[in-house]
Amino acid sequence: MFRRREPVPFAFVAEADRFRSNVTPPPRESLSKTQIAARSLVGLTVVAGLVGSLLFGIPALQPSHAPAKSQQSEASEGR
């Protein structure tokens, strides 16, 4: 691979690029039905929260189409 040109004080640092482990990791444990149900419930809750925030948030961000009322002070009406 890549050879270093500068001197390296520790040999294991220079050989770190080529190191391969001969230890195999243990096999993954399969998820139980309870864990699968819990993860899917959490996922559905997150998705429902995002959808709910969109449903309530988008109409609130839309400009209202109500006609603007001219505001008159009570003092001007009393004349």
Secondary structure, DSSP 8 states (H G I E B T S, - for coil): -----S--SSHHHHTGGG--------------HHHHHHHHHHHHHHHHHHHHHHHHHHHHHS-----------HHHHT-
